[in-house]
Amino acid sequence: MALTMPDMLKRENVQIVDSCKDWEDSVHVAVQPLVDGGYVKPEYIDGIIQNAKELGPYFVLVPDLALLHARPEQGAIKKQLAVTVVRKGVEFKKGEPCRVLVTLAAEDSDSHIDVMRILASMFADPANIEKVATAETADDVYSLFVNFPAA
């Protein structure tokens, strides 16, 4: 059965923050709801940071959007997304602030493909990223994700 966005994104995993002190802090902030919910182990945060130090900010997919993730063996427990909007943006690459941080936890390499398809079609249009980045409330952000038509 195909996973849908409501399967993958719980409302309590959506948050809006004003700012983060640096990119590493933003990873902690963005992943914490998944740690709190039991979807990932705390070391998943370290995995993302370590991977970025080795590989560069591989998770910045398009301007203003980062898809934070580590390998399943780095601490993923079960599938879930978290969405964090950082109002002032965070620079993973100098001069390129990101305001939308989507964290993905997947316990294997293919069970989340359906949701990745939805995210890909959603974020193919920069206007959708802007809508998420400027949404007034976390409820509004959540609605944008769960009501986006599945491809």
C-alpha positions in Angstrom: 0.0 0.0 0.0 1.3 3.4 -0.9 2.2 5.7 1.9 0.5 9.0 2.0 1.6 12.3 3.4 -0.8 12.0 6.4 0.9 8.6 7.1 4.3 10.2 7.1 3.8 13.6 8.7 2.2 14.0 12.2 1.1 17.5 13.2 3.3 17.5 16.3 6.4 17.2 14.0 5.7 20.5 12.4 7.2 23.7 13.9 8.2 27.3 13.2 11.2 28.8 14.9 12.6 32.3 14.5 16.2 31.4 14.1 19.0 29.0 14.9 22.5 29.9 15.9 24.1 28.0 13.1 23.5 25.1 10.7 24.4 22.4 13.3 22.0 23.9 15.8 19.3 23.9 13.0 19.8 20.2 12.5 19.3 19.6 16.3 16.1 21.7 16.2 14.7 20.1 13.1 15.3 16.5 14.1 14.3 16.8 17.8 10.6 16.2 17.2 11.5 12.8 15.6 13.7 12.0 18.6 10.9 13.0 21.0 8.4 10.9 19.0 10.6 7.8 19.0 11.1 7.8 15.2 14.9 8.2 15.4 17.6 7.8 18.0 19.5 10.9 19.2 22.5 9.8 17.2 20.6 10.3 14.0 21.3 14.1 14.5 25.0 13.3 14.8 24.8 11.2 11.7 23.4 14.1 9.6 26.0 16.5 10.9 28.8 14.0 10.4 27.7 13.2 6.8 27.5 17.0 6.0 31.0 17.5 7.3 32.2 14.7 5.1 30.1 15.3 2.0 29.1 18.9 2.2 25.5 20.0 2.6 24.1 17.2 0.3 20.6 17.8 1.7 20.1 21.3 0.3 18.1 20.2 -2.8 17.0 23.5 -4.2 17.2 27.1 -2.9 15.5 27.6 0.5 14.9 23.8 1.0 16.9 21.2 2.9 15.9 17.6 3.1 17.7 16.4 6.2 18.4 12.7 6.4 21.0 10.2 7.4 21.4 6.5 6.5 18.9 4.2 8.1 21.6 2.5 10.1 22.6 5.9 11.6 19.6 5.8 14.0 16.4 5.7 12.1 13.7 3.6 13.9 10.5 4.1 11.8 9.3 6.2 8.9 8.3 9.8 9.6 8.8 13.3 8.5 9.3 16.5 10.4 9.0 20.0 9.0 10.8 23.0 10.5 10.4 26.5 9.1 13.3 28.8 10.2 12.0 32.4 9.7 15.5 33.9 9.5 16.9 31.1 7.4 20.0 29.0 8.1 23.1 28.9 5.9 24.3 25.4 5.1 26.1 27.0 2.1 27.5 30.5 2.6 25.1 33.2 1.2 22.3 30.7 0.6 19.9 30.7 3.5 17.4 27.9 3.8 14.1 28.5 5.5 12.4 25.1 5.0 13.9 22.1 6.7 12.2 18.8 6.0 13.7 15.9 8.1 13.2 12.4 6.8 13.5 9.2 8.9 13.3 5.9 7.0 14.3 2.6 8.4 15.2 1.2 4.9 16.1 2.7 1.5 12.8 2.3 -0.3 9.7 2.3 1.9 9.5 6.1 1.8 9.6 6.4 -2.0 5.9 7.3 -2.4 6.2 10.3 0.0 9.5 11.4 -1.7 7.4 11.5 -5.0 4.9 13.8 -3.4 7.7 16.0 -1.9 9.4 16.1 -5.3 6.3 17.3 -7.1 5.5 19.8 -4.3 8.9 21.3 -4.3 9.4 21.3 -8.1 7.5 24.6 -7.9 9.5 27.3 -5.9 6.1 29.0 -5.1 5.2 26.0 -2.9 8.5 26.4 -1.0 7.7 30.1 -0.5 4.2 29.2 0.7 5.7 26.9 3.4 8.4 29.3 4.3 5.9 32.2 4.8 3.0 30.3 6.4 1.6 32.0 9.4 1.3 29.0 11.7 2.6 25.5 12.1 -1.0 24.3 11.4 -0.9 26.1 8.1 2.4 24.4 7.2 1.0 21.0 8.1 -2.1 21.7 5.9 0.1 22.6 2.9 1.9 19.2 3.2 -1.1 16.9 3.9 -3.4 18.6 1.5 -0.9 18.6 -1.4 -2.3 16.3 -4.1 -0.5 12.9 -4.3 1.1 12.4 -7.7 
